[in-house]
Amino acid sequence: MDGKKRNDIKPGMAVNVILKQDQRSGKKTSGVVKDLLTNSATHPHGIKVRLEDGQVGRVCEILETK
């Protein structure tokens, strides 16, 4: 599943995100969602989240669903 719909993403889920500095390369970073930062229901580049380790990025892939 991609991470473009806010309803699909909940805190505690394992996801892959693309960090701001990795947007050109497309390098993915794995982590667990702590907070959802995008307020709109959808976003064409992925919902912005804060991971439990403090990194912020846009969800490109949901690894596990709760």
C-alpha positions as CSV (number, residue, x, y, z in Angstrom):
1,M,0.0,0.0,0.0
2,D,1.2,3.5,-0.7
3,G,1.0,6.2,1.9
4,K,-1.1,8.8,0.2
5,K,-4.3,8.5,2.3
6,R,-4.2,9.7,5.9
7,N,-6.8,7.2,7.0
8,D,-4.5,4.3,6.1
9,I,-1.7,5.4,8.5
10,K,-1.9,5.1,12.3
11,P,0.7,5.6,15.0
12,G,2.6,2.4,15.7
13,M,2.6,1.2,12.1
14,A,5.8,0.1,10.3
15,V,6.4,2.2,7.2
16,N,9.0,3.2,4.7
17,V,9.5,7.0,4.3
18,I,11.5,9.2,2.0
19,L,13.3,11.9,4.0
20,K,13.6,15.5,2.7
21,Q,17.4,15.1,2.0
22,D,16.7,11.8,0.1
23,Q,14.0,13.0,-2.2
24,R,16.3,13.2,-5.2
25,S,17.8,9.8,-4.7
26,G,14.5,8.2,-3.6
27,K,16.3,6.4,-0.7
28,K,13.8,4.8,1.7
29,T,14.1,4.8,5.5
30,S,12.2,2.3,7.6
31,G,10.6,3.2,10.9
32,V,7.6,3.2,13.1
33,V,5.1,6.1,12.9
34,K,4.9,8.3,16.0
35,D,2.9,11.3,14.7
36,L,1.0,12.3,11.6
37,L,2.0,15.7,10.4
38,T,-0.1,16.2,7.3
39,N,-3.6,17.4,8.2
40,S,-5.3,16.9,4.8
41,A,-7.0,13.6,4.0
42,T,-4.7,12.9,1.0
43,H,-1.4,14.1,-0.3
44,P,0.1,13.3,-3.8
45,H,3.6,12.8,-2.5
46,G,2.6,10.8,0.6
47,I,1.5,11.7,4.1
48,K,4.2,13.4,6.2
49,V,5.0,11.6,9.5
50,R,7.4,11.8,12.4
51,L,9.0,8.4,13.2
52,E,9.7,7.2,16.7
53,D,13.4,8.1,16.3
54,G,12.5,11.7,15.4
55,Q,13.1,11.7,11.7
56,V,10.4,13.3,9.5
57,G,9.5,12.1,6.0
58,R,6.7,11.2,3.6
59,V,5.3,7.7,3.6
60,C,6.0,5.9,0.4
61,E,5.1,2.4,1.5
62,I,3.1,0.8,4.4
63,L,4.9,-2.3,5.6
64,E,2.4,-3.6,8.1
65,T,-1.2,-2.8,8.9
66,K,-2.8,-2.9,12.4
